[in-house]
Amino acid sequence: MIAYEFYWHDAMKGYQLIGILPERRENPERITQESVMNWVKKYFSNNLNLDDIFFIQVEIETESIGVL
């Protein structure tokens, strides 16, 4: 499963993880950097400065995910 880790750069603390969101779209043509960054505004906060945020695409092994 593909997911995105979102980081915010804080001048005092460095890079801070703000969240992880799974990719749910099946059509890869719809996935753009802009569409992924729109998730930040929608799910985390509209007040974030997008210039201080970046994301990393990661692969999550679905077999290792269990119920906590």
C-alpha positions, 0 to 999 in steps of 0.5 A: 500500500502506498502512503504519504508521510507529511513533514513540517519544517520548524525553524527551532525543532527541525523537521516534524512529522505531522501525519501519514495518509494512505493513497486510496485512488486507483487511477495513478493519473489523478495523483499529482504533487498538487493533489497530495498537498491538497490533503494537507489543507483538507485533513490537517489545517488550512492555516499551514504554510505549504512552503514549509511542508513536504511529503515522502511517498512510502510503501507500507506492507499490508501483511504486517498491519494488525489490529491494535 
